Amino acid sequence: MRSCGRRPTVDESRLAAWMPWVGGPGARALALAQMAVGLPLTAWGLRRHSGGWTTAGALLIAHGALGTAYGLSKRP
């Protein structure tokens, strides 16, 4: 049974083996790469009036921004 005042960390969860980069420098690099790829992809989709490419780019930008924000908020 878990204690009431403490939440389990990523290292203690069942998903720890599946998330080797969470919070590390690799995660920040991946998040920045997603944003770097998402920006031109979104611009290209907007230029071609393609909703699919625009959505894909926007999702990459959003996922990269969330990853970057998480990485910055969890710094020691």
CYANA upper distance limits for C-alpha pairs under 8 A (distance plus 0.5 A):
  2 ARG  CA      6 ARG  CA      8.28
  8 PRO  CA     12 GLU  CA      6.45
  8 PRO  CA     13 SER  CA      7.16
  9 THR  CA     13 SER  CA      7.05
 10 VAL  CA     15 LEU  CA      8.01
 10 VAL  CA     16 ALA  CA      6.45
 10 VAL  CA     22 VAL  CA      8.42
 11 ASP  CA     16 ALA  CA      5.80
 12 GLU  CA     16 ALA  CA      7.30
 15 LEU  CA     19 MET  CA      6.89
 16 ALA  CA     20 PRO  CA      7.24
 21 TRP  CA     25 PRO  CA      8.01
 21 TRP  CA     26 GLY  CA      6.17
 21 TRP  CA     27 ALA  CA      5.68
 22 VAL  CA     26 GLY  CA      8.48
 22 VAL  CA     27 ALA  CA      6.28
 23 GLY  CA     27 ALA  CA      6.44
 23 GLY  CA     28 ARG  CA      7.85
 23 GLY  CA     70 TYR  CA      7.98
 23 GLY  CA     71 GLY  CA      5.82
 23 GLY  CA     74 LYS  CA      7.38
 23 GLY  CA     75 ARG  CA      8.38
 24 GLY  CA     28 ARG  CA      7.24
 24 GLY  CA     71 GLY  CA      8.03
 25 PRO  CA     29 ALA  CA      6.73
 26 GLY  CA     30 LEU  CA      6.59
 27 ALA  CA     31 ALA  CA      6.62
 27 ALA  CA     67 GLY  CA      7.75
 27 ALA  CA     71 GLY  CA      7.95
 28 ARG  CA     32 LEU  CA      6.68
 28 ARG  CA     67 GLY  CA      7.36
 28 ARG  CA     68 THR  CA      6.33
 28 ARG  CA     71 GLY  CA      6.76
 29 ALA  CA     33 ALA  CA      6.59
 30 LEU  CA     34 GLN  CA      6.68
 30 LEU  CA     64 GLY  CA      8.03
 31 ALA  CA     35 MET  CA      6.92
 31 ALA  CA     63 HIS  CA      7.70
 31 ALA  CA     64 GLY  CA      4.58
 31 ALA  CA     65 ALA  CA      7.30
 31 ALA  CA     66 LEU  CA      8.43
 31 ALA  CA     67 GLY  CA      5.83
 31 ALA  CA     68 THR  CA      6.22
 32 LEU  CA     36 ALA  CA      6.58
 32 LEU  CA     64 GLY  CA      6.49
 32 LEU  CA     65 ALA  CA      8.28
 32 LEU  CA     68 THR  CA      7.49
 33 ALA  CA     37 VAL  CA      6.63
 33 ALA  CA     64 GLY  CA      7.98
 34 GLN  CA     38 GLY  CA      6.39
 34 GLN  CA     60 LEU  CA      5.88
 34 GLN  CA     61 ILE  CA      6.77
 34 GLN  CA     63 HIS  CA      7.80
 34 GLN  CA     64 GLY  CA      5.61
 35 MET  CA     39 LEU  CA      6.66
 35 MET  CA     60 LEU  CA      6.55
 35 MET  CA     61 ILE  CA      4.99
 35 MET  CA     62 ALA  CA      8.16
 35 MET  CA     63 HIS  CA      8.33
 35 MET  CA     64 GLY  CA      5.60
 35 MET  CA     65 ALA  CA      7.37
 36 ALA  CA     40 PRO  CA      7.90
 36 ALA  CA     61 ILE  CA      8.31
 37 VAL  CA     41 LEU  CA      6.83
 37 VAL  CA     57 GLY  CA      7.93
 37 VAL  CA     60 LEU  CA      7.88
 37 VAL  CA     61 ILE  CA      8.44
 38 GLY  CA     42 THR  CA      6.45
 38 GLY  CA     56 ALA  CA      7.95
 38 GLY  CA     57 GLY  CA      4.63
 38 GLY  CA     58 ALA  CA      6.79
 38 GLY  CA     59 LEU  CA      8.01
 38 GLY  CA     60 LEU  CA      5.46
 38 GLY  CA     61 ILE  CA      5.53
 39 LEU  CA     43 ALA  CA      6.79
 39 LEU  CA     57 GLY  CA      6.84
 39 LEU  CA     58 ALA  CA      8.12
 39 LEU  CA     61 ILE  CA      7.15
 40 PRO  CA     44 TRP  CA      6.45
 40 PRO  CA     57 GLY  CA      8.10
 41 LEU  CA     45 GLY  CA      6.62
 41 LEU  CA     53 TRP  CA      7.05
 41 LEU  CA     54 THR  CA      7.26
 41 LEU  CA     56 ALA  CA      8.06
 41 LEU  CA     57 GLY  CA      5.46
 42 THR  CA     46 LEU  CA      6.63
 42 THR  CA     53 TRP  CA      6.93
 42 THR  CA     54 THR  CA      4.97
 42 THR  CA     55 THR  CA      7.72
 42 THR  CA     56 ALA  CA      7.81
 42 THR  CA     57 GLY  CA      4.90
 42 THR  CA     58 ALA  CA      6.57
 43 ALA  CA     47 ARG  CA      6.63
 43 ALA  CA     54 THR  CA      7.74
 44 TRP  CA     48 ARG  CA      6.73
 44 TRP  CA     53 TRP  CA      8.00
 44 TRP  CA     54 THR  CA      7.94
 45 GLY  CA     49 HIS  CA      6.35
 45 GLY  CA     50 SER  CA      5.41
 45 GLY  CA     51 GLY  CA      7.17
 45 GLY  CA     52 GLY  CA      7.90
 45 GLY  CA     53 TRP  CA      5.23
 45 GLY  CA     54 THR  CA      4.93
 45 GLY  CA     57 GLY  CA      8.34
 46 LEU  CA     50 SER  CA      6.80
 46 LEU  CA     51 GLY  CA      8.12
 46 LEU  CA     53 TRP  CA      8.50
 46 LEU  CA     54 THR  CA      6.48
 50 SER  CA     54 THR  CA      6.73
 51 GLY  CA     55 THR  CA      6.46
 52 GLY  CA     56 ALA  CA      6.64
 53 TRP  CA     57 GLY  CA      6.59
 54 THR  CA     58 ALA  CA      6.58
 55 THR  CA     59 LEU  CA      6.55
 56 ALA  CA     60 LEU  CA      6.78
 57 GLY  CA     61 ILE  CA      6.70
 58 ALA  CA     62 ALA  CA      6.58
 59 LEU  CA     63 HIS  CA      6.48
 60 LEU  CA     64 GLY  CA      6.46
 61 ILE  CA     65 ALA  CA      6.49
 62 ALA  CA     66 LEU  CA      6.64
 63 HIS  CA     67 GLY  CA      6.64
 64 GLY  CA     68 THR  CA      6.57
 65 ALA  CA     69 ALA  CA      6.55
 66 LEU  CA     70 TYR  CA      6.54
 67 GLY  CA     71 GLY  CA      6.59
 68 THR  CA     72 LEU  CA      6.64
 69 ALA  CA     73 SER  CA      6.57
 70 TYR  CA     74 LYS  CA      6.66
 71 GLY  CA     75 ARG  CA      6.95
